Amino acid sequence: MVTIAAHALSVSLAGTRVVDDISMALEGGALVGIVGPNGAGKSTLARALLGLLTPDSGSVTIDGEDVAALSSAALATRVAYLPQDHAVHWPLSVERLVGLGRLPHLGPFSRITPADQTAIDAAMRDTGTTHLAGRTATELSGGERARVMLARALATGAPALIADEPLTSLDPGHQLEVMALLQDHARRGALVVIVLHDLGMAARFCDRLLLIDRGTLKADGPPGAVLTDHALAETYGITAWRGTVLGQPLLVPLDRIP
């Protein structure tokens, strides 16, 4: 199974320290949520784990190899990325757009193989986008586009997936479907790391949470151990209701603390 680790990682943007001395190791077979208030550094941490940002200090390794030393093609076959922006700028068919996820596996001027097509079909089936295959991607709704872009990431077949706010633009039903899909993807051995704002979804579906505040790692562990009353009050300034329904843990933010 894949392992992604940060070692005393610090990152600055425009001269401001956004990620500050974070260390942790993430292993396959887990759905890991990165949570925290707006501006906490969640997306910056996700991008740094992908090698998209140059750290001020520290490093990121994938299976023990420094991410900075990996070629873009080698990195893409190990970690798939679903960015926060789901914009599509080319009038491709949905099937062709999802097929772009197979590019890291293709040589110059090579064509889609039966194995590639199998991966594309599976990703579209899992995300409920098969019926959109012939549609033009630029004509999709925000929710449809979000699921298609997730399909493209899954089609890569990489053992790790990092998704930045994958629930954006999705209605409640599709949010639940996507979280269940990502949870199942992790159960089958993948490392799935997602940036989340919805603490209820994080508490219900994630195996592990990283709580980030002002660039530092405030807590790391199972949702129940991370989303404590003290942590919610200190980090978010809120109170919350907790409960269990049909064996599923629930967390509902209630009030701002004056």
C-alpha positions as semicolon CSV with decimal commas, in nm:
position;residue;x (nm);y (nm);z (nm)
1;M;0,000;0,000;0,000
2;V;0,108;0,355;-0,072
3;T;0,239;0,582;0,205
4;I;0,255;0,961;0,187
5;A;0,448;1,135;0,463
6;A;0,523;1,495;0,555
7;H;0,841;1,564;0,749
8;A;0,849;1,896;0,940
9;L;0,675;2,054;0,640
10;S;0,642;2,433;0,620
11;V;0,504;2,627;0,322
12;S;0,461;2,999;0,262
13;L;0,243;3,179;0,008
14;A;0,317;3,541;-0,081
15;G;0,550;3,565;0,215
16;T;0,299;3,432;0,470
17;R;0,353;3,100;0,647
18;V;0,047;2,891;0,562
19;V;0,164;2,542;0,666
20;D;0,383;2,538;0,973
21;D;0,602;2,243;1,074
22;I;0,356;1,960;1,001
23;S;0,464;1,597;1,024
24;M;0,249;1,288;0,968
25;A;0,236;0,962;0,772
26;L;-0,072;0,853;0,575
27;E;-0,112;0,491;0,465
28;G;-0,334;0,310;0,217
29;G;-0,662;0,161;0,328
30;A;-0,787;0,477;0,500
31;L;-1,016;0,769;0,420
32;V;-0,839;1,068;0,573
33;G;-1,014;1,403;0,609
34;I;-0,833;1,736;0,637
35;V;-1,062;1,972;0,831
36;G;-1,031;2,319;0,978
37;P;-1,172;2,671;0,946
38;N;-1,143;2,888;0,636
39;G;-0,785;2,996;0,570
40;A;-0,641;2,729;0,799
41;G;-0,405;2,592;0,531
42;K;-0,598;2,278;0,432
43;S;-0,576;2,318;0,055
44;T;-0,216;2,435;0,077
45;L;-0,127;2,121;0,272
46;A;-0,304;1,904;0,012
47;R;-0,116;2,070;-0,274
48;A;0,214;2,039;-0,089
49;L;0,155;1,665;-0,044
50;L;0,124;1,647;-0,423
51;G;0,452;1,831;-0,478
52;L;0,271;2,125;-0,638
53;L;0,424;2,371;-0,391
54;T;0,788;2,411;-0,293
55;P;0,826;2,398;0,086
56;D;1,021;2,652;0,288
57;S;1,155;2,361;0,489
58;G;1,089;1,993;0,542
59;S;0,982;1,747;0,275
60;V;0,712;1,514;0,144
61;T;0,781;1,153;0,054
62;I;0,577;0,893;-0,131
63;D;0,678;0,540;-0,043
64;G;1,002;0,684;0,094
65;E;1,091;0,882;-0,221
66;D;1,109;1,261;-0,210
67;V;0,815;1,392;-0,412
68;A;1,038;1,667;-0,552
69;A;1,255;1,402;-0,720
70;L;0,966;1,229;-0,898
71;S;0,877;1,311;-1,258
72;S;0,527;1,443;-1,320
73;A;0,436;1,118;-1,499
74;A;0,566;0,900;-1,214
75;L;0,382;1,113;-0,960
76;A;0,056;1,100;-1,157
77;T;0,057;0,719;-1,159
78;R;0,094;0,716;-0,779
79;V;-0,139;0,995;-0,672
80;A;-0,452;1,116;-0,849
81;Y;-0,563;1,473;-0,780
82;L;-0,909;1,627;-0,782
83;P;-0,867;2,006;-0,746
84;Q;-1,123;2,236;-0,593
85;D;-1,187;2,408;-0,926
86;H;-1,395;2,183;-1,152
87;A;-1,377;2,416;-1,452
88;V;-1,376;2,254;-1,797
89;H;-1,246;2,470;-2,081
90;W;-1,267;2,234;-2,380
91;P;-1,584;2,100;-2,547
92;L;-1,482;1,737;-2,505
93;S;-1,727;1,455;-2,460
94;V;-1,756;1,336;-2,103
95;E;-1,608;0,998;-2,192
96;R;-1,303;1,162;-2,351
97;L;-1,263;1,393;-2,051
98;V;-1,266;1,098;-1,811
99;G;-1,023;0,924;-2,044
100;L;-0,768;1,199;-1,979
101;G;-0,715;1,029;-1,646
102;R;-0,532;0,752;-1,833
103;L;-0,271;0,984;-1,987
104;P;-0,001;0,900;-1,730
105;H;-0,016;0,538;-1,851
106;L;0,010;0,617;-2,222
107;G;0,322;0,667;-2,429
108;P;0,358;0,940;-2,694
109;F;0,102;0,901;-2,975
110;S;-0,037;0,582;-2,818
111;R;-0,407;0,505;-2,811
112;I;-0,649;0,396;-2,542
113;T;-0,613;0,021;-2,481
114;P;-0,886;-0,220;-2,368
115;A;-0,739;-0,200;-2,015
116;D;-0,764;0,179;-2,025
117;Q;-1,124;0,159;-2,143
118;T;-1,208;-0,082;-1,863
119;A;-1,070;0,170;-1,610
120;I;-1,268;0,453;-1,771
121;D;-1,591;0,253;-1,774
122;A;-1,545;0,149;-1,409
123;A;-1,479;0,508;-1,296
124;M;-1,790;0,634;-1,476
125;R;-2,002;0,352;-1,340
126;D;-1,883;0,413;-0,983
127;T;-1,954;0,787;-1,002
128;G;-2,292;0,746;-1,170
129;T;-2,183;0,930;-1,484
130;T;-2,213;0,656;-1,747
131;H;-2,531;0,812;-1,885
132;L;-2,337;1,135;-1,945
133;A;-2,073;0,969;-2,167
134;G;-2,184;1,136;-2,491
135;R;-2,260;1,478;-2,340
136;T;-2,032;1,776;-2,401
137;A;-1,844;1,843;-2,077
138;T;-1,879;2,222;-2,100
139;E;-2,259;2,188;-2,098
140;L;-2,281;1,998;-1,768
141;S;-2,428;2,136;-1,447
142;G;-2,194;2,206;-1,157
143;G;-2,289;1,884;-0,981
144;E;-2,255;1,673;-1,295
145;R;-1,917;1,829;-1,366
146;A;-1,797;1,758;-1,011
147;R;-1,880;1,387;-1,048
148;V;-1,722;1,367;-1,394
149;M;-1,399;1,522;-1,265
150;L;-1,398;1,268;-0,982
151;A;-1,439;0,994;-1,243
152;R;-1,138;1,130;-1,430
153;A;-0,930;1,115;-1,111
154;L;-1,044;0,759;-1,033
155;A;-0,975;0,647;-1,390
156;T;-0,606;0,712;-1,326
157;G;-0,599;0,395;-1,116
158;A;-0,342;0,550;-0,880
159;P;-0,312;0,391;-0,534
160;A;-0,369;0,732;-0,372
161;L;-0,625;1,006;-0,433
162;I;-0,616;1,360;-0,296
163;A;-0,942;1,551;-0,342
164;D;-0,992;1,916;-0,246
165;E;-1,353;1,970;-0,138
166;P;-1,505;1,694;-0,355
167;L;-1,857;1,770;-0,226
168;T;-1,872;2,121;-0,372
169;S;-2,177;2,175;-0,598
170;L;-2,329;1,838;-0,507
171;D;-2,681;1,798;-0,370
172;P;-2,722;1,600;-0,043
173;G;-2,796;1,272;-0,219
174;H;-2,489;1,291;-0,439
175;Q;-2,277;1,406;-0,142
176;L;-2,368;1,086;0,038
177;E;-2,298;0,878;-0,274
178;V;-1,956;1,036;-0,325
179;M;-1,856;0,993;0,039
180;A;-1,965;0,628;0,029
181;L;-1,769;0,581;-0,295
182;L;-1,454;0,735;-0,147
183;Q;-1,494;0,526;0,168
184;D;-1,528;0,210;-0,042
185;H;-1,225;0,312;-0,251
186;A;-1,024;0,331;0,071
187;R;-1,164;-0,001;0,195
188;R;-1,023;-0,162;-0,119
189;G;-0,673;-0,046;-0,025
190;A;-0,637;0,306;-0,163
191;L;-0,522;0,604;0,038
192;V;-0,793;0,869;0,001
193;V;-0,725;1,217;0,140
194;I;-1,002;1,477;0,119
195;V;-1,033;1,840;0,226
196;L;-1,373;1,882;0,392
197;H;-1,581;2,158;0,547
198;D;-1,876;1,936;0,640
199;L;-1,796;1,808;0,989
200;G;-2,098;1,578;0,985
201;M;-1,966;1,398;0,677
202;A;-1,618;1,390;0,827
203;A;-1,745;1,235;1,150
204;R;-1,955;0,976;0,968
205;F;-1,729;0,857;0,687
206;C;-1,364;0,931;0,765
207;D;-1,131;0,687;0,938
208;R;-0,890;0,961;1,041
209;L;-0,896;1,337;1,061
210;L;-0,622;1,598;1,048
211;L;-0,744;1,917;1,219
212;I;-0,557;2,218;1,083
213;D;-0,573;2,568;1,233
214;R;-0,355;2,862;1,135
215;G;-0,121;2,631;0,952
216;T;-0,052;2,393;1,239
217;L;-0,170;2,038;1,300
218;K;-0,389;2,070;1,608
219;A;-0,513;1,710;1,625
220;D;-0,468;1,383;1,437
221;G;-0,671;1,068;1,494
222;P;-1,016;0,908;1,470
223;P;-1,304;1,158;1,425
224;G;-1,434;1,108;1,779
225;A;-1,096;1,189;1,927
226;V;-1,038;1,492;1,703
227;L;-1,378;1,664;1,694
228;T;-1,410;1,707;2,068
229;D;-1,615;1,984;2,231
230;H;-1,291;2,158;2,329
231;A;-1,145;2,135;1,977
232;L;-1,464;2,263;1,813
233;A;-1,482;2,554;2,056
234;E;-1,117;2,646;2,024
235;T;-1,080;2,597;1,647
236;Y;-1,422;2,684;1,507
237;G;-1,580;2,876;1,796
238;I;-1,891;2,654;1,791
239;T;-2,089;2,404;1,994
240;A;-2,225;2,085;1,839
241;W;-2,480;1,808;1,895
242;R;-2,365;1,449;1,874
243;G;-2,560;1,130;1,838
244;T;-2,591;0,796;1,664
245;V;-2,859;0,693;1,414
246;L;-2,870;0,342;1,267
247;G;-2,521;0,287;1,398
248;Q;-2,384;0,594;1,220
249;P;-2,217;0,873;1,422
250;L;-2,368;1,218;1,368
251;L;-2,232;1,563;1,445
252;V;-2,438;1,876;1,388
253;P;-2,294;2,225;1,451
254;L;-2,536;2,420;1,670
255;D;-2,425;2,768;1,774
256;R;-2,145;3,016;1,757
257;I;-1,979;3,069;2,093
258;P;-2,007;3,441;2,186
